[in-house]
Amino acid sequence: MRVSVIIVTFSQHDLLRICLRSAQRSMRDVDGEIIVVDNASTDATPKVVEEEFPGVRLIRNPVNLYYTRAVNQGMRAAKGEYVYLLNDDTELEPENISALIAFMEQHPKCGIVGPMLRSPQHEYQVSAQKFPTPIREIFGVLGIAYLLRTRRWADSIQKRYPTHPLPTQQVDWVCGGAIFLRRDMMMNVGLHDEHYLFYCDDPDIGMRAARAGFEVWYLDSTFVLHHHGLSTVKTPRKLRFDIILTRSRRHYLRKFHGWLGMAMVEVAYGVASLLRAVRNILTGHRDKARMHWLALRCQFEACRMPPEERHAIDGYRSCAFNGLDVSVPNLPLNTHETVH
């Protein structure tokens, strides 16, 4: 089997229907499978998949495992030579999968390739970036990177590549909304790190791929429409995304840059939030001041595990292999590795 398409979803049957139809069109001449991992949807999502897409394999979780744990379920079930991870708010052009396969075959060292992402209005979305580092994070949150954005000598402190839109080239990491992986690479580096509930899992995969000797590429000759943000708007309280993002950022930096690098970044975020809150109070912009106070508060709340993460961990213990044949060999996890 050539390709396994894996889509994690939660209560997004309208968007998922569009995504699945586009994936089936793109796979019309490709030997492959589509796996949907449903994170305890409260709408008609399971019914839509079962009744309208009988050829799609559906893994139903009794609780919401969120992204990394759910996508690992799909990865364990996948049988394809390549694995295509898609958000449920994406829509593939007809030749997308064939183009990605052809690119992989032409670049045997490539372990990951990401297509161009466009909005429904066909506006360019940032689809590839440089690795987060303490310097890039600190210069970014303090506004220094923005002030120096037009200086060529300051490219190294920017998270984004200088060319816009980006041409086909080797990059550090590509957006996880549509990421095409070589299965052999995943056997080598392991599955998604489940310390991330979501966020920062895509640069993590890119870093581990690079350290294992694989290349990561961005391909501008094929695109995916990305209804950015629509896959999360139905989530209750938006899962306190600010806290979850902070925890993911801390884990990534601690994992690849050590405790000192992580601490330096967190201090910079805290100082920036405090100074901006005080400045806005003094200038009478109380709404903006409140926003920065909340950001500062997030720094402290992120020190505790949020209930969403505890819920995912507890649920995973009971359904990690939900819907899977026990004879399916497991890919290695990358949850407890130590990086030096």
C-alpha positions as CSV (number, residue, x, y, z in Angstrom):
1,M,0.0,0.0,0.0
2,R,1.3,3.4,-1.0
3,V,-0.3,6.0,1.2
4,S,-2.2,6.1,4.5
5,V,-4.2,9.3,5.0
6,I,-4.8,10.0,8.7
7,I,-7.3,12.6,9.9
8,V,-8.0,13.4,13.6
9,T,-11.3,15.1,14.1
10,F,-13.6,16.4,16.8
11,S,-17.2,17.5,16.1
12,Q,-16.5,18.9,12.6
13,H,-18.6,16.8,10.3
14,D,-19.2,19.6,7.8
15,L,-15.5,20.3,7.4
16,L,-14.6,16.6,7.6
17,R,-17.0,15.8,4.8
18,I,-15.2,18.3,2.5
19,C,-11.8,17.0,3.6
20,L,-12.7,13.3,2.9
21,R,-14.2,14.0,-0.5
22,S,-11.1,15.9,-1.5
23,A,-8.8,13.1,-0.2
24,Q,-10.7,10.5,-2.1
25,R,-10.5,12.5,-5.3
26,S,-6.7,12.9,-4.8
27,M,-6.3,9.2,-4.2
28,R,-8.3,8.0,-7.2
29,D,-5.2,6.6,-8.9
30,V,-3.3,5.8,-5.7
31,D,-3.3,2.5,-3.7
32,G,-4.1,3.7,-0.2
33,E,-6.4,4.0,2.7
34,I,-8.0,6.8,4.8
35,I,-8.2,6.5,8.6
36,V,-10.3,8.9,10.6
37,V,-9.7,9.0,14.4
38,D,-12.7,10.5,16.1
39,N,-12.1,12.1,19.4
40,A,-15.5,11.5,21.0
41,S,-17.4,13.9,18.7
42,T,-20.7,15.2,20.1
43,D,-22.2,15.9,16.7
44,A,-23.0,13.7,13.7
45,T,-19.3,13.1,12.7
46,P,-19.2,9.3,13.3
47,K,-22.5,8.8,11.4
48,V,-21.3,10.9,8.5
49,V,-18.2,8.8,8.2
50,E,-20.0,5.5,8.5
51,E,-22.9,6.3,6.1
52,E,-21.3,8.6,3.5
53,F,-17.7,7.1,3.4
54,P,-18.0,3.4,3.9
55,G,-14.5,2.8,2.6
56,V,-12.9,5.0,5.3
57,R,-11.7,3.3,8.4
58,L,-13.1,4.9,11.6
59,I,-11.5,4.7,15.0
60,R,-13.9,6.0,17.6
61,N,-12.5,7.1,21.0
62,P,-14.9,7.2,24.0
63,V,-13.0,10.3,25.3
64,N,-11.2,13.2,23.6
65,L,-7.5,12.3,23.4
66,Y,-6.6,15.5,21.6
67,Y,-4.1,15.5,18.8
68,T,-0.8,13.7,19.5
69,R,-2.3,10.7,21.2
70,A,-5.1,10.3,18.6
71,V,-2.7,10.7,15.6
72,N,-0.5,8.0,17.1
73,Q,-3.5,5.7,17.1
74,G,-3.8,6.3,13.4
75,M,-0.1,5.9,12.8
76,R,-0.2,2.5,14.5
77,A,-3.1,1.4,12.3
78,A,-1.6,2.7,9.1
79,K,-0.1,0.3,6.5
80,G,1.0,2.7,3.8
81,E,4.6,3.3,2.6
82,Y,3.8,7.0,3.2
83,V,1.7,8.6,5.8
84,Y,-0.2,11.8,5.2
85,L,-1.4,13.6,8.3
86,L,-4.2,16.1,7.6
87,N,-6.3,18.4,9.7
88,D,-10.0,18.0,9.3
89,D,-10.2,21.6,8.0
90,T,-8.1,21.0,4.9
91,E,-9.1,20.4,1.3
92,L,-6.7,18.8,-1.2
93,E,-6.3,19.7,-4.8
94,P,-6.9,16.6,-7.1
95,E,-3.2,16.0,-7.9
96,N,-1.9,16.7,-4.4
97,I,-1.1,13.2,-3.2
98,S,0.4,12.1,-6.5
99,A,2.7,15.1,-6.5
100,L,3.9,14.4,-3.0
101,I,4.6,10.8,-3.8
102,A,6.5,11.8,-6.9
103,F,8.6,14.3,-4.9
104,M,9.5,11.7,-2.3
105,E,10.6,9.3,-5.0
106,Q,12.8,12.0,-6.6
107,H,14.3,12.8,-3.2
108,P,15.2,9.6,-1.3
109,K,16.7,11.5,1.6
110,C,13.5,13.4,2.2
111,G,11.6,12.1,5.2
112,I,9.0,14.9,5.4
113,V,7.5,17.2,2.8
114,G,4.7,19.8,3.2
115,P,2.6,21.3,0.5
116,M,1.7,25.0,0.1
117,L,-1.2,26.0,2.4
118,R,-3.7,28.5,1.1
119,S,-6.8,30.0,2.6
120,P,-10.2,29.4,1.0
121,Q,-9.6,32.7,-0.7
122,H,-6.3,31.3,-2.1
123,E,-4.2,33.6,0.0
124,Y,-0.8,32.2,1.0
125,Q,-0.4,30.8,4.5
126,V,2.9,30.3,6.3
127,S,3.6,26.6,5.8
128,A,7.2,26.3,6.8
129,Q,9.4,28.0,9.4
130,K,12.7,27.8,11.1
131,F,13.3,25.9,14.3
132,P,12.3,27.7,17.6
133,T,15.4,28.6,19.5
134,P,15.9,30.6,22.7
135,I,17.3,33.5,20.7
136,R,14.5,33.5,18.1
137,E,11.9,33.2,20.8
138,I,13.4,36.0,23.0
139,F,14.0,38.4,20.1
140,G,10.5,37.6,18.9
141,V,8.6,38.3,22.1
142,L,10.6,41.4,22.8
143,G,9.8,42.8,19.3
144,I,13.4,43.0,18.3
145,A,12.9,40.5,15.4
146,Y,10.1,42.6,14.0
147,L,12.1,45.8,14.1
148,L,15.0,44.0,12.2
149,R,12.7,42.1,9.8
150,T,14.0,44.0,6.8
151,R,17.7,43.6,7.6
152,R,19.3,40.7,5.7
153,W,22.0,40.2,8.4
154,A,19.2,39.6,11.0
155,D,17.6,36.7,9.0
156,S,19.1,34.2,11.6
157,I,16.9,35.6,14.4
158,Q,13.7,35.4,12.4
159,K,11.3,32.5,12.7
160,R,10.1,32.9,9.1
161,Y,12.1,32.5,6.0
162,P,12.7,35.8,4.2
163,T,11.1,34.9,0.9
164,H,7.3,35.3,0.7
165,P,5.7,33.2,-0.6
166,L,8.3,30.5,-0.2
167,P,9.6,28.6,-3.2
168,T,10.3,24.8,-3.1
169,Q,13.3,24.3,-0.8
170,Q,14.7,22.4,2.1
171,V,13.4,23.8,5.4
172,D,13.5,23.2,9.2
173,W,9.9,22.1,9.7
174,V,6.5,22.2,7.9
175,C,3.0,22.9,9.3
176,G,1.3,19.8,10.7
177,G,-2.0,20.8,9.1
178,A,-0.8,18.8,6.0
179,I,2.4,16.9,6.5
180,F,3.5,14.0,4.3
181,L,5.9,11.5,6.0
182,R,8.0,8.5,4.9
183,R,6.9,5.6,7.1
184,D,10.5,4.3,7.3
185,M,11.5,7.6,8.9
186,M,8.8,7.3,11.5
187,M,10.1,3.8,12.3
188,N,13.5,5.4,12.9
189,V,12.5,8.5,14.9
190,G,9.3,7.3,16.6
191,L,5.8,8.6,16.7
192,H,4.6,12.0,18.0
193,D,5.8,13.0,21.4
194,E,2.7,12.8,23.6
195,H,4.0,15.4,26.1
196,Y,2.5,17.8,23.6
197,L,-1.3,17.9,23.8
198,F,-1.0,19.8,20.5
199,Y,1.2,22.7,19.3
200,C,4.9,22.4,18.7
201,D,4.6,18.7,17.7
202,D,5.5,19.7,14.1
203,P,8.8,21.4,14.8
204,D,9.6,18.5,17.1
205,I,9.1,16.0,14.3
206,G,11.2,18.2,12.0
207,M,14.0,18.3,14.5
208,R,14.1,14.6,15.1
209,A,14.0,13.9,11.4
210,A,16.9,16.2,10.8
211,R,18.9,14.7,13.7
212,A,18.3,11.2,12.2
213,G,19.7,12.4,8.8
214,F,16.4,12.9,6.9
215,E,15.6,16.0,4.9
216,V,12.5,18.2,5.4
217,W,11.1,20.0,2.3
218,Y,8.5,22.5,1.4
219,L,6.8,22.0,-2.0
220,D,5.2,25.0,-3.7
221,S,3.9,23.1,-6.8
222,T,0.9,21.6,-5.0
223,F,-1.4,23.1,-2.5
224,V,-3.9,22.4,0.2
225,L,-6.8,24.7,1.2
226,H,-6.7,25.3,4.9
227,H,-9.7,26.7,6.7
228,H,-7.3,27.8,9.4
229,G,-8.7,27.8,12.9
230,L,-12.1,26.3,12.1
231,S,-11.2,23.0,13.5
232,T,-10.9,24.5,17.0
233,V,-13.7,27.0,17.2
234,K,-16.2,24.4,18.5
235,T,-13.9,23.3,21.3
236,P,-15.2,24.3,24.8
237,R,-13.4,27.5,26.0
238,K,-11.0,26.9,23.2
239,L,-9.2,24.5,25.6
240,R,-7.4,27.5,27.2
241,F,-5.1,27.3,24.2
242,D,-2.8,29.9,25.7
243,I,-1.9,27.6,28.6
244,I,-1.5,24.6,26.4
245,L,0.7,26.5,23.9
246,T,2.9,27.7,26.8
247,R,3.3,24.1,28.1
248,S,4.1,22.8,24.6
249,R,6.7,25.6,24.1
250,R,8.3,24.9,27.4
251,H,8.5,21.1,26.6
252,Y,10.0,21.7,23.2
253,L,12.7,24.2,24.5
254,R,13.5,22.0,27.5
255,K,13.8,19.0,25.3
256,F,16.1,20.5,22.6
257,H,17.8,23.4,24.4
258,G,17.8,22.4,28.0
259,W,16.3,23.9,31.2
260,L,18.4,27.1,30.9
261,G,17.2,27.9,27.4
262,M,13.6,27.2,28.4
263,A,13.9,29.4,31.5
264,M,15.4,32.3,29.6
265,V,12.5,32.3,27.1
266,E,9.9,32.1,29.9
267,V,11.4,35.0,31.7
268,A,11.4,37.0,28.5
269,Y,7.7,36.2,28.0
270,G,6.9,37.2,31.6
271,V,8.8,40.5,31.5
272,A,7.4,41.4,28.1
273,S,3.8,40.8,29.4
274,L,4.4,42.8,32.6
275,L,6.0,45.8,30.9
276,R,3.2,45.9,28.2
277,A,0.5,45.7,30.9
278,V,2.0,48.5,32.9
279,R,2.5,50.7,29.8
280,N,-1.1,50.2,28.7
281,I,-2.4,51.0,32.2
282,L,-0.4,54.3,32.2
283,T,-1.7,55.2,28.7
284,G,-5.3,54.4,29.6
285,H,-5.7,51.3,27.4
286,R,-7.2,49.1,30.0
287,D,-8.5,46.4,27.6
288,K,-5.0,45.9,26.2
289,A,-3.6,45.9,29.7
290,R,-6.0,43.2,30.7
291,M,-4.9,41.1,27.8
292,H,-1.2,41.3,28.9
293,W,-2.1,40.6,32.5
294,L,-3.9,37.4,31.3
295,A,-0.8,36.4,29.4
296,L,1.3,36.9,32.5
297,R,-1.2,34.9,34.5
298,C,-0.9,32.1,31.9
299,Q,2.8,31.8,32.7
300,F,2.0,30.7,36.2
301,E,-1.1,28.6,35.4
302,A,0.9,26.7,32.8
303,C,3.1,25.3,35.7
304,R,0.2,23.0,36.5
305,M,-1.2,20.3,34.3
306,P,-4.5,21.5,32.8
307,P,-7.6,19.3,33.1
308,E,-7.6,18.7,29.4
309,E,-4.2,17.1,29.6
310,R,-5.1,14.9,32.6
311,H,-8.3,13.9,30.8
312,A,-6.4,12.8,27.7
313,I,-3.9,10.8,29.7
314,D,-6.5,9.0,31.7
315,G,-8.6,8.3,28.6
316,Y,-5.6,7.0,26.7
317,R,-4.9,4.3,29.2
318,S,-8.2,2.7,28.3
319,C,-8.3,3.2,24.6
320,A,-4.8,3.6,23.2
321,F,-5.2,0.6,20.9
322,N,-8.9,1.2,20.3
323,G,-10.1,-0.3,17.1
324,L,-6.7,-1.9,16.3
325,D,-5.7,-5.5,15.5
326,V,-3.3,-6.6,18.2
327,S,-1.2,-8.2,15.5
328,V,-0.4,-4.8,14.0
329,P,3.3,-4.0,14.9
330,N,3.7,-0.9,16.9
331,L,5.9,2.0,15.8
332,P,8.1,3.3,18.6
333,L,6.9,6.2,20.6
334,N,9.1,9.2,21.2
335,T,7.5,10.3,24.5
336,H,10.3,9.7,27.0
337,E,13.4,10.2,25.0
338,T,16.2,12.3,26.4
339,V,17.9,14.7,24.0
340,H,21.5,15.8,24.7
